Amino acid sequence: MNRDFNHAANDSPRSGSSKQATPVIWGAIVVALVAIAIWFAMEP
């Protein structure tokens, strides 16, 4: 599913800005997940 989504996004003629924004969005998701994991780990 993920590969199909990326393929469709790359084939889109309007994907210029989304190609640059996608890594930022995934980076923000990863940072958020790590922060949540650390927060839960620090909970008593």
C-alpha positions in Angstrom: 0.0 0.0 0.0 2.8 2.4 0.9 4.6 1.7 -2.4 1.4 2.3 -4.4 0.9 5.6 -2.6 4.4 6.8 -3.3 4.2 5.7 -6.9 0.9 7.7 -7.4 2.3 10.7 -5.7 5.5 10.7 -7.8 3.5 10.3 -11.0 1.3 13.3 -10.1 2.3 16.5 -12.1 1.5 18.5 -8.9 3.9 16.5 -6.7 6.7 19.1 -6.8 5.9 20.6 -3.4 4.6 17.4 -1.9 7.9 15.6 -2.7 9.6 18.1 -0.5 7.0 18.2 2.2 6.6 14.4 2.6 9.9 13.8 4.3 9.2 16.7 6.6 5.8 15.2 7.5 7.3 11.7 8.1 10.1 13.3 10.2 7.5 15.1 12.3 5.6 11.8 12.8 8.7 9.9 13.8 9.7 12.7 16.2 6.2 12.7 17.7 6.2 8.9 18.2 9.7 9.0 19.8 8.6 11.8 22.1 5.4 9.9 23.1 7.5 6.7 23.7 9.9 8.7 26.0 7.0 10.3 27.8 5.4 6.9 28.5 8.7 5.5 29.5 9.2 8.3 32.1 5.7 7.8 33.6 5.8 6.1 37.0 
